[in-house]
Amino acid sequence: MVAGSRGATAPGEAPFDAAYVRVLRDGEPHFVTAVRDAERSTEREVWWRAEVACRNPVTSYRWLLSGGAIGWLWVNGAGIHLRDVPDAANFRIIAADEPLPQWPLDAVVYQVFPDRFARSAAADERETPDWAVEAAWSDPVETRSRAGGSRQLYGGDLDGVAEHLDHIAALGADVVYLTPFFPGRSNHRYDAHTFDAVDPLLGGDAALRRLTDAAHARGIRVLGDFTSNHTGVTHEWFEAARADESAPERAFYFFGPGQEYAAWLGVPSLPKLDHSSPELRRRLFEDPRGVIQRWLGPDGGLDGWRVDVANMTGRHRGADLYHEVARDLRSASVAAKPDALVVAEHCHDVSTDLTGDGWHGVMNYAGFTRPVWTWLTSPTNPDAPADFLGQPVRVPRLPGELVADAMIDFTSRIPWATLVRSFTLLGSHDTSRIRTLVGGDLALVRAAAGLLFTMPGTPMVTYGDEIGMRGRFGEDGRRPMPWPAGDGTHGETWDEGLLAAYRDLVGLRRGSVALRRGGLRWVYAAGDALVFLREAPGETALVHVARAAHDPLRIDVRDLLGISDSMVGFGGGGELEAFTLTLGATGPDVSVRIWATGTGGSNGWGGR
């Protein structure tokens, strides 16, 4: 069964006499009677349609079917239920004041850690600051201490990124996400000492403008990275606050007695911002020359923001302004650029934090990354991370049914429009590399990429994953990109076969409306195999991903109108005989079969 904001479909033999939509209006349930959609219905499935009025910015609803021996059942984002259920997993329609950006639905994001991606000739002329330890491009990354790693400077800069846009474009990515470019006293720059300038070590303000101009000329957008939760201890605001208790900047932070202050996770170099200050909100959000709007305008030319540790923003003990900050930051971004995208870092359950009126999306660690890791991790891998994305256990290896359950559980509780604007990712600059996680098995990396580019969401590739870079944890994964003309690093070389697979999968996604914008329907999830449909009006994609060899799966295809032996998009397509498609695997693999359909299939608004 598939449910959506425009209609729902049930098997043709299902004994249902009536269908209703239970919709919340100003917090109170109302029922709308649905009618059979004869034009879309077939012998195998019946479509129901209802018109729902959106009286609130976010409209919550679920389906009620009644009749026959079953009596009744509910359908929400988590699936089918024979009992009443809470509203937490309801479908949600977003009717924001401003239109949601549409380009993220078709985008592929490429994450760049500027100091480690590419170094231009101009970098040779810059002096190493007092806080940094200069490193040659071929030097190993310092991993013995977090402080030592953050001081190691390889000299990558924004002009270096601009000089390698060919590689990003050839991969098929059309968004570059830059980790922070504001100056700080670390190579990661999450400890900014101003928001009013681009770090001179990266080339300064002019280099950012050169990069965004060069990217836009190629049809590539650029996202910045902003720390709304904290600044660096050397930030001009914090220094003013410590120097004068009567300074307006004093209210920007959580000061206690004397010079005590709250810091992110107790790290003294990262004092936490107090968003109850009207002046802070003005400087960050409301002022057209403030932080958020300025860099989206002519000064920077950015196309949106990724927001660092967004889940902690505005929260400290009894204070919780999280939702206000999310709404204000989004409103400021859209004011400066109407189709700007705002994506928040969030590693945990987002169900109460992602209601549809704040961030456009999140980095979907909980609903994608962690489940994928638990399916693909190697239990005998000595280089597997010792902690599971912040949890004090090694990554467990789980069967496909539990992986699918986790994905459904986490993603069913947020609006579909938000899910498809969230980043799906196999890892980031903060995590181990996917190749290391799976024990170096490139076939498993290819299978992981198959999930990345075929599931709902905006796929994000961390620089170097496409060539098989390694890394046991965040800092170890921040190795310099081993460009062929350079010295390389850690003896790493490009795996051209993996790069070709990434390019093919990105190209497949770009050419398929079902993979970019379709709904999701699970077909099979158990053990070593995951099979699901992506369905859009006019096209369907069937995706089969295996983590190991498995017995043949036999799929009844009578509901898959238009499926054909000739419609294979990537990998082997299985054997089609009569009403059965047989899918097998001799090892880790991914296959995608795409075919044209009529108007049937889930509509991508709420289908899962």
Secondary structure, DSSP 8 states (H G I E B T S, - for coil): -EE-SSEEEEETT----EEEEEEEETTEEEEEE-EE-TTT--SSEEEEE------SSEEEEEEEEEETTTEEEEEETTEEESS---GGG-EEEE--SS---SGGGG--EEEE-HHHH---GGGGGS---TT-EE--TTS----S-HHHHHHEE----HHHHHHTHHHHHHHT--EEEE---S--SSSS--S-S-SSS--GGGTHHHHHHHHHHHHHHTT-EEEEEE-SSB--TT-HHHHHHHH-TTSGGGGGB-B-STT-B-BGGG-TTSBBB-TT-HHHHIIIIISTTSHHHHHHTTTT---EEEETTGGGTTEETTEE-HHHHHHHHHHHHHHH-TT-EEEE---S--TTT--SSS-SEEB-IIIIIHHHHHHH--TT-TTS-SSBTTBSS------HHHHHHHHHHHHTTS-HHHHTTSEEES--TTS--HHHHTTT-HHHHHHHHHHHTTSSSEEEEETTGGGT---SSHHHH------TTS--STT----HHHHHHHHHHHHHHHT-HHHHH-EEEEEEEETTEEEEEEEETTEEEEEEEESS-EEEEEEE-TTSTT--TT---BS---EEETTEEEEEESSSEEEEEEEE--S-S--SSS--
